[in-house]
């Protein structure tokens, strides 16, 4: 029985369906392809990491083999971590088309744009998901990433005789994720009377336009033992660099607002003037978020939590810190430590430094050190107009 649409967490306009229900018979491993290991992590785990590394929150629906549902759910939740409320795992059908239909049926009502992705393209970078989603939202068309064909392509008959040579300048090799307006894709699936090799073909057969954007060479499909060997080589090759420590820096500045309470480091400071801002102006928490996102290469606080998003109006620093930690975990990063330098005349941090560091350490899940200085009455911080904070962070890929 197909599960009903679910509602959990805040509205998300994007849904990502990961098709992972294939048998993987051509790999010859005797286990569903998505569960085949690639240097210490399954194909499914590797496919999910870049999805949870997207800037915009999305509902992630994994369509897994019905007889391996519990194992697949455990693997998916280990990748999602604190973002598991964005995750749904459902059983697939006997064909790819039936599996995608099961994924569509599990989408939240808030989803307006759907990306359909093959788990076998496990090294597809996060940016490809974001570009496909943006193009689908902007155009209302089906969007598929593709690479130009470099080989000469010939058409042959059943006997193996060459019929003709095709013009490769007009040919592309199609990848996933493929993006579509949710309502049009659901209608196309409901009307489909035959099996198609990909979702774009089904979508086009329903009379909808499909456009191409540039694909990525890392989005190759693991189908044969040779592909798996290539994936293992890529995972080992990147292992040295991805395990290395990465550094990031974040700087934030806010002016004082005497009409607001002061929240600094996700703590309330009674009797001190507050800080202006779309949220509570917690300059310390914001700088930490920027340093973490910078270290992981996942953008910045402005792109993740824009001032045009009413959900963050008046939000305290712990909201941003928890969301940022979840983003890093979803992208496969662990936090080593964070160091913070506060530049201000007030408040005096010494009396609450231990409390502040302990509180931030719990929120970040790693050691946080806080120091403070002044500018000898120079500049806006010296005049007491506001607070500036510089934060540095160390992160590494999850082991």
Buried (B, 14 or more C-beta within 10 A) or exposed (E): EBEEBBEEBEEBBBBBBBBBBBEBEBBEBEBBBBBBBBBEBBBBBBBBBBBBBBBBBBBBBBBBBBEBBEBBBEBBEBBBBBBBEBBBBBBBBEEBBBBBBBBBBBBBEBBBBBBBBBBBBBBBEBEBBBBBBBBBBEEEBBBBBBBEBEEEEEEEEEEEEEEEEEEEEEEBBBBBBBBBBBEBBBBBBEEBEEEBEBBBBBBBBBEBEBEBBEBBEBBBBBBEEEBBEBBBEBBEEBEEEBEEEBEBEBBBBBBBBEEBBBBBBBBEBEEBBBBBBBBBBBBBBBBBBBBBBBBBEBBBBEEBBEEEEEEBEEBBBBBBBBBBBBBBBBBBBBBBBBBBBBBBBBBEBEEBBEEBBEBBBEBBBBBBEBEBEBBEEEEBBBEBBBBBBBBBBBBBBBE
